Amino acid sequence: MKAVTCGAVKSDIAACPMLFRPFGCYNNYVLYHFQEIMNSAGNTYQITGKPVKKTILLLFIFSLIIRIAFVIPFALYDIPLMTDEIEYFDFSIGYMNILEGLAHGDMPSSENILRAYGDGQWPPLNSFLLGFVFFLFGKKIIIARILLAMLSAVTTVLVYLLSLRISSQKAAAFASLIHIFYVSFIGYSHYLLSETLYIFLLLLSVYFTFLAHD
């Protein structure tokens, strides 16, 4: 695949401030990292077709910083759970109790099983993941929010890798940047909902499908 150099994308970088104008005073900060990502995109693919780790790491860190910035208010102001978060949290406590019981050699009680699985209409994996986090770190909601933010940041990397498979390095960089700044992805990345985990697993399965095909 033909390499894309920084000079080849100067016209696109010139349009960047308009793209990120809603971010106001953060324009210069965003533009700086945008240029860093686009500069590294020129060296993203080697002859063997393997992505350079620097670009992937830069995308992950940048995406994580944006998402953690929206988690901080939840920690500072102790914002309560909202809407479906309440249900997922209640289910996760059931899974946490089951794991704690198993750790002590006790079989799960019917009460905890019912609390964890509910009426069977809610997807259980997200609740189990949250329950596992609470089992390891205690019932700290902020830790669960950080975990989901990290999953969303890893999803940015998957967007980049999948885009490289079907398009150019420049398109992959733009696709990952769209995922980083898309408001809904940022919003869901710190709520205790299943969407972040679902999107991560969906893209991960597609990526492994490409690998299996290779």
Salt bridges, closest charged atoms under 4 A:
ASP12 OD2 - LYS170 NZ 3.24
GLU85 OE2 - ARG145 NH1 2.87
ASP90 OD1 - ARG115 NH2 2.94
ASP214 OD2 - ARG165 NH1 2.34
